[in-house]
């Protein structure tokens, strides 16, 4: 329609416009479902170093960017370097630009008997904020699960795992899995016990780190009614072996779309500056060029808004 400002037009304008200029509203709701935030004050908010040494990406920086990009809400995915110390996550909640802008995930040891009580305390202290417990299953096939140390790669078949999931479900939380495709079948068996529990599969289930047969197991998870695929991690290693725009990942994205549909796909990793945001928007349009605009609007934010209960 003549005179309509597209999101891409708006983003390109934002690259040139000074911050004080009022920006045109984008044409659909945008929700960032996967952002890691890190303090620039390690003395106040120390990282464990168990996973990687992050660069600062402060809540203040992200809020400034999100306001320019008119991102309506964001889910802070509590990152591994903080392990089970959620101080910075709670600090981020206190710095949101508008009431209810942020929600977040948490990280606790899922086979620790103390975890259900710790989950309950965190949820009680942050009402309406915590949406999921994140579980990492990244160790190479044939290697043993861990029982202690960094919170990752625990045995999905450990009896305490199911008790922790039950406790999370009773608190109204979902489970967010960061995993390689090898573990999809095991996740399916576990989550079949919790069919009504929301489950989010991070980064297209890291399709590039598994076999075609294993990715078939990932797509079978769509048969569980509340499993959602996160469209993120399309880059090198996770899903692609090429550079942007990751053409070899396009068939993977289409298979995920055919399995889950726009009502169960959410969008993450939107960038942290206008240039990165423009690339993310353009990539989404390329990857989902076969989808209608109303379906892409669901992926951009409407599905996440419903899933995470953003008002």
C-alpha positions in Angstrom: 0.0 0.0 0.0 1.3 3.4 -0.9 2.7 5.3 2.1 3.1 2.2 4.3 6.4 2.0 6.1 7.9 -1.5 6.1 10.0 -2.7 8.9 13.1 -2.8 6.7 12.5 0.8 5.6 12.1 1.7 9.3 15.3 0.0 10.3 17.3 1.6 7.5 15.9 4.9 8.6 17.0 4.2 12.2 20.5 3.7 11.1 20.6 7.3 9.9 18.3 9.0 12.4 19.7 10.6 15.6 18.5 9.0 18.8 16.3 12.0 19.7 14.2 11.7 16.6 10.8 9.9 17.1 10.9 6.7 15.0 8.1 5.3 13.0 6.3 2.3 14.6 7.1 -1.1 13.0 4.2 -2.9 11.4 4.1 -5.9 13.8 5.0 -6.8 17.4 8.6 -7.8 17.8 9.8 -9.8 20.9 13.4 -10.8 21.5 13.3 -14.3 23.0 17.0 -14.9 23.4 19.3 -12.3 24.8 22.3 -12.8 27.1 23.1 -9.8 29.2 26.4 -9.4 31.1 27.4 -6.7 33.6 30.5 -4.6 33.1 31.1 -4.8 36.8 32.5 -8.3 37.5 33.3 -7.4 41.1 29.6 -6.9 41.8 28.3 -9.6 39.4 31.1 -12.2 39.1 31.1 -14.9 36.5 32.2 -18.4 37.3 34.2 -18.9 34.1 32.7 -22.4 33.8 31.6 -21.9 30.2 33.2 -18.9 28.5 34.4 -15.4 29.4 31.8 -13.0 28.1 32.1 -9.5 26.9 30.0 -6.9 28.7 26.5 -6.5 27.2 24.8 -4.5 29.8 21.1 -4.1 30.4 21.5 -0.4 30.0 23.0 -0.9 26.5 20.3 -3.4 25.5 17.4 -1.2 26.7 18.7 1.7 24.7 18.9 -0.4 21.6 15.5 -2.1 22.2 13.8 1.3 22.5 15.3 2.4 19.2 14.2 -0.8 17.6 10.8 -0.7 19.2 11.2 -4.2 20.5 8.1 -4.7 22.7 9.4 -7.3 25.1 12.5 -9.5 25.7 13.3 -12.8 27.4 16.7 -12.7 29.1 18.2 -16.1 28.8 20.3 -16.5 32.0 23.7 -17.4 30.6 26.1 -20.2 31.7 28.9 -17.9 33.0 26.7 -16.8 35.9 25.7 -20.5 36.6 23.1 -20.5 39.4 23.8 -16.9 40.6 20.8 -14.9 39.4 21.8 -11.5 40.9 22.3 -9.9 37.5 19.1 -11.3 36.1 17.2 -9.7 39.0 19.1 -6.5 38.5 18.1 -6.4 34.9 14.4 -6.8 35.9 14.8 -3.6 38.0 16.2 -1.7 35.0 13.4 -2.4 32.4 12.2 0.5 30.4 8.5 -0.2 31.1 6.6 -2.5 33.5 6.7 -6.1 32.4 9.2 -5.5 29.6 11.5 -8.3 30.7 11.1 -12.0 31.6 13.8 -14.5 32.1 15.0 -18.1 32.3 16.9 -19.6 35.1 19.7 -22.1 35.6 19.9 -24.7 38.4 21.3 -28.1 38.6 18.4 -30.3 37.5 19.6 -33.4 39.4 20.3 -31.6 42.7 17.5 -32.5 45.3 17.7 -28.8 46.5 16.7 -27.4 43.1 12.9 -27.6 43.5 13.1 -25.5 46.6 15.5 -23.0 45.0 13.2 -22.7 42.0 10.3 -22.0 44.3 12.3 -19.2 46.1 13.4 -17.5 42.8 9.9 -17.6 41.4 8.4 -16.2 44.6 11.0 -13.4 44.8 10.3 -12.5 41.1 6.6 -13.0 40.5 5.6 -13.3 36.9 9.2 -13.1 35.7 10.7 -16.5 35.4 9.4 -18.4 32.4 11.6 -21.5 32.1 14.4 -23.6 33.6 17.2 -24.0 31.0 18.9 -27.4 30.6 22.1 -27.9 28.6 22.7 -31.2 26.9 25.8 -30.7 24.8 28.3 -33.4 25.5 29.4 -35.6 22.6 27.6 -38.9 22.0 29.2 -41.7 23.9 30.7 -39.4 26.6 29.3 -39.7 30.1 26.8 -37.3 31.7 28.2 -35.1 34.5 27.1 -35.3 38.1 28.8 -32.3 39.5 30.7 -29.2 38.4 29.4 -26.8 35.8 25.6 -27.1 35.4 25.3 -28.9 32.1 25.2 -32.3 30.6 23.3 -34.0 33.4 21.7 -37.4 32.9 18.2 -36.8 31.4 17.2 -40.2 32.8 18.2 -39.4 36.4 15.2 -39.8 38.6 15.8 -36.4 40.1 15.5 -34.8 36.7 11.8 -35.8 36.5 11.2 -34.5 40.0 12.8 -31.2 39.1 10.6 -30.9 36.0 7.5 -31.7 38.0 8.4 -29.0 40.4 9.0 -26.5 37.6 5.7 -27.5 36.0 3.8 -26.9 39.3 5.4 -23.4 39.4 4.0 -22.7 35.9 7.4 -22.8 34.3 8.5 -24.3 31.0 11.8 -26.1 30.1 14.2 -24.6 27.6 16.6 -27.1 26.1 20.0 -26.1 24.7 21.1 -29.4 23.1 22.6 -31.2 20.1 20.2 -33.3 18.0 21.6 -36.6 19.4 19.6 -36.0 22.6 16.2 -35.3 20.9 14.8 -38.8 21.3 15.8 -38.8 25.0 14.1 -35.4 25.4 11.0 -36.7 23.7 10.8 -39.7 26.2 11.3 -37.4 29.1 8.8 -34.7 28.1 6.1 -37.2 27.1 5.6 -37.4 30.9 4.8 -33.7 30.9 2.8 -33.2 27.7 1.2 -30.0 28.9 4.4 -28.3 29.9 5.9 -25.7 27.5 9.2 -26.7 26.0 11.5 -24.5 24.0 14.2 -25.9 21.7 17.0 -23.4 21.4 18.8 -22.4 18.2 16.9 -24.7 15.8 18.2 -27.6 18.0 21.7 -26.9 16.6 20.9 -28.8 13.5 24.4 -28.5 12.1 25.8 -30.6 15.0 23.8 -33.8 14.3 23.0 -36.3 11.7 19.9 -36.2 9.4 18.4 -39.1 11.4 19.0 -37.3 14.7 17.3 -34.2 13.2 14.3 -36.3 12.3 14.1 -37.0 16.0 14.1 -33.3 16.7 11.2 -32.7 14.3 9.3 -35.6 15.9 9.2 -33.5 19.1 6.6 -31.3 17.3 4.1 -34.2 18.0 4.1 -33.1 21.6 1.5 -30.3 21.8 3.5 -27.7 23.7 7.0 -27.9 22.1 8.2 -24.7 20.4 11.1 -24.2 18.1 13.3 -21.2 18.5 14.4 -19.6 15.2 17.9 -18.5 16.2 21.4 -19.8 15.9 21.2 -19.9 12.1 24.9 -19.0 11.9 28.1 -21.0 11.5 28.3 -24.3 13.4 24.8 -24.3 15.0 22.9 -24.7 11.7 25.1 -23.4 8.8 28.5 -24.0 7.4 28.4 -20.8 5.3 28.5 -17.1 6.0 25.5 -14.8 6.1 22.8 -15.2 4.8 23.4 -18.9 5.6 21.8 -20.3 2.5 22.5 -23.9 3.5 20.3 -23.4 6.7 17.3 -22.5 4.7 16.0 -26.1 4.1 16.4 -26.7 7.8 14.3 -23.7 8.7 11.7 -24.8 6.2 11.5 -28.3 7.7 11.1 -26.8 11.2 8.4 -24.5 9.9 6.6 -27.4 8.3 6.8 -29.4 11.5 5.9 -26.7 14.1 4.1 -24.0 12.2 4.1 -20.3 12.9 2.1 -20.9 16.1 5.0 -22.8 17.6 8.0 -20.9 16.3 9.6 -18.0 18.2 12.4 -15.6 17.2 15.6 -14.9 19.1 19.0 -13.3 18.7 17.8 -10.0 17.1 21.2 -8.3 17.5 22.3 -5.5 19.8 22.6 -2.6 17.5 20.6 -1.2 14.5 22.9 -2.8 11.9 22.6 -6.2 13.5 18.9 -5.8 13.8 18.5 -4.9 10.2 20.4 -8.1 9.2 18.2 -10.2 11.5 15.0 -8.8 10.0 16.2 -9.3 6.5 17.3 -12.8 7.3 13.9 -13.7 8.8 12.2 -12.5 5.6 14.6 -14.6 3.5 14.3 -17.7 5.6 10.5 -17.5 5.7 9.8 -16.1 2.3 7.2 -18.8 1.7 5.2 -17.8 4.8 2.4 -15.3 4.7 2.9 -11.9 6.4 0.4 -12.9 9.1 2.5 -16.1 9.8 5.7 -14.1 9.9 4.1 -11.7 12.3 3.5 -14.7 14.6 7.1 -15.6 14.4 8.3 -12.1 15.0 6.5 -11.8 18.3 2.8 -12.8 18.5 3.6 -16.4 19.3 6.1 -15.4 22.0 3.7 -12.9 23.4 1.2 -15.6 24.0 3.6 -18.3 25.1 5.4 -16.2 27.7 2.3 -14.3 28.9 3.5 -10.8 28.0 0.6 -8.3 28.3 
